[in-house]
Amino acid sequence: MRLEYICRYCQTWLGSIDRGDLSDQQLGFDRLTPEEREDIITSNINGIQQVRIICETCQQTLEENPDLYLLPQLFH
């Protein structure tokens, strides 16, 4: 199983895990509600699972400007 981690705001590729032996519990996915899983974990056209998280730059921007949470994308 391949997981790609991508920033949900700026679409920056942050890294990947290419190991099939990791469980949802080891990845921390078991702590997500079904709604959170649906929002955070998606599959791209190649069948690779993408985990949409927030990069450090976008996180810092959001902490400094909380009103930006209302926007679908941030640019840096």
Secondary structure, DSSP 8 states (H G I E B T S, - for coil): -EEEEEETTT--EEEEEE-TT--HHHHTGGGS-HHHHHHHEEE-TTS-EEEEE--HHHHHHHHH-GGGGGSS----
